[in-house]
Amino acid sequence: MVAALAVFCVAAQAADPAQAKKGHVLSLGGQGKGGGKLLTRNELRECLAQEVRVKAMSEEAVTLQRAIDTDKSEIAKHAEELKLALETLDRTSKEAVDAFNAKGAEQERRIDAYNERLPAFNAKVEAMQGERAAFVTNCADRPYDEGDYFAIKRGK
């Protein structure tokens, strides 16, 4: 899943040399050679917006993954502490047993909170992967006119 969360990068690359002679033609950095019908200005505008959404979703997923990893580490750390505390627990002392049980209950709350976050995280990752797949299908490797790109950036 970490591979799926890698930050999405887009590199402009030359497309079909025959089209390049007509004007400077680029593609939105897919993995293959640029091909297919030239994107219209509106299609390019949509692709650029989709590219921004994919990048934002990917960055959000990476941030959430880090938080989940931190929570998981904390849970493991507290589990080890509980294990060590159990070995030295004075089972004849009601106060010691109650204190240990309270720590155990707190650990259960941590685990429950962690488990409650996972479905939402997984849904965000799946949405990001779907958006990225749509971008790759509809936009990546599709050639566009550089003039259209700059017109969009100027707000036209």
DAMOBEL-V217994 format. One record per residue. N is the residue number from 1. RES is the residue in one letter. PHI is phi in degrees with one decimal (none if undefined). NEAR is the number of other C-alpha atoms within 8 Angstrom. Layout:
BEGIN
n: {N:N}
res: {RES:RES}
phi: {PHI:PHI}
near: {NEAR:NEAR}
END
This chain:
BEGIN
n: {1:2:3:4:5:6:7:8:9:10:11:12:13:14:15:16:17:18:19:20:21:22:23:24:25:26:27:28:29:30:31:32:33:34:35:36:37:38:39:40:41:42:43:44:45:46:47:48:49:50:51:52:53:54:55:56:57:58:59:60:61:62:63:64:65:66:67:68:69:70:71:72:73:74:75:76:77:78:79:80:81:82:83:84:85:86:87:88:89:90:91:92:93:94:95:96:97:98:99:100:101:102:103:104:105:106:107:108:109:110:111:112:113:114:115:116:117:118:119:120:121:122:123:124:125:126:127:128:129:130:131:132:133:134:135:136:137:138:139:140:141:142:143:144:145:146:147:148:149:150:151:152:153:154:155:156}
res: {M:V:A:A:L:A:V:F:C:V:A:A:Q:A:A:D:P:A:Q:A:K:K:G:H:V:L:S:L:G:G:Q:G:K:G:G:G:K:L:L:T:R:N:E:L:R:E:C:L:A:Q:E:V:R:V:K:A:M:S:E:E:A:V:T:L:Q:R:A:I:D:T:D:K:S:E:I:A:K:H:A:E:E:L:K:L:A:L:E:T:L:D:R:T:S:K:E:A:V:D:A:F:N:A:K:G:A:E:Q:E:R:R:I:D:A:Y:N:E:R:L:P:A:F:N:A:K:V:E:A:M:Q:G:E:R:A:A:F:V:T:N:C:A:D:R:P:Y:D:E:G:D:Y:F:A:I:K:R:G:K}
phi: {none:-62.2:-62.1:-69.7:-93.5:-56.7:-63.0:-81.9:-113.9:-124.0:-121.2:-77.1:-141.3:-66.7:-98.6:-63.3:-59.3:-64.4:-72.7:-63.6:-66.8:-73.2:179.0:-74.9:-112.2:-124.1:-134.4:-86.6:49.1:-81.2:-89.4:-97.8:-79.9:-59.1:-162.1:89.9:-69.9:-61.3:-66.2:-74.7:-61.4:-66.5:-63.4:-62.9:-59.2:-64.0:-64.8:-64.7:-66.4:-65.8:-60.1:-64.5:-62.1:-62.0:-63.3:-64.0:-64.4:-65.4:-63.8:-63.7:-64.4:-63.7:-62.2:-63.9:-61.8:-62.7:-64.5:-65.2:-62.3:-63.3:-60.2:-63.1:-64.1:-63.0:-62.4:-64.4:-62.4:-67.9:-64.4:-66.4:-62.5:-64.7:-61.3:-66.4:-65.4:-65.8:-65.5:-105.6:-66.3:-84.7:-71.5:-86.4:-99.8:-60.4:-63.1:-65.6:-66.0:-62.6:-64.1:-63.4:-63.1:-64.6:-63.8:-64.3:-65.2:-63.4:-62.4:-62.4:-63.6:-60.0:-64.4:-62.7:-63.2:-60.5:-64.5:-69.6:-77.9:-62.6:-60.0:-64.9:-62.3:-61.3:-64.5:-65.1:-65.4:-63.5:-63.4:-63.4:-64.8:-65.6:-64.1:-66.5:-62.1:-64.5:-62.8:-61.3:-67.4:-93.5:-125.8:-61.9:69.0:-89.5:-73.0:-143.7:-82.9:-60.1:-62.0:-63.3:-58.9:-68.8:-64.4:-62.8:-64.8:-82.9:92.9:-100.1}
near: {4:5:5:6:11:8:7:7:6:7:7:8:9:10:14:10:7:6:10:11:7:6:8:10:13:13:15:13:11:12:6:5:7:15:9:6:6:8:11:8:9:7:8:13:10:8:11:8:8:10:9:8:8:12:11:8:10:14:10:8:12:10:8:9:9:8:8:9:8:8:9:9:8:8:11:8:8:9:9:8:8:11:8:8:9:8:6:6:9:7:7:5:7:7:6:10:12:8:8:12:8:8:9:9:8:8:11:8:8:9:9:8:8:11:8:8:8:8:8:8:11:8:8:10:11:8:8:11:9:8:10:9:8:9:12:10:7:8:11:13:15:14:16:13:12:10:7:11:12:8:9:10:7:6:5:5}
END
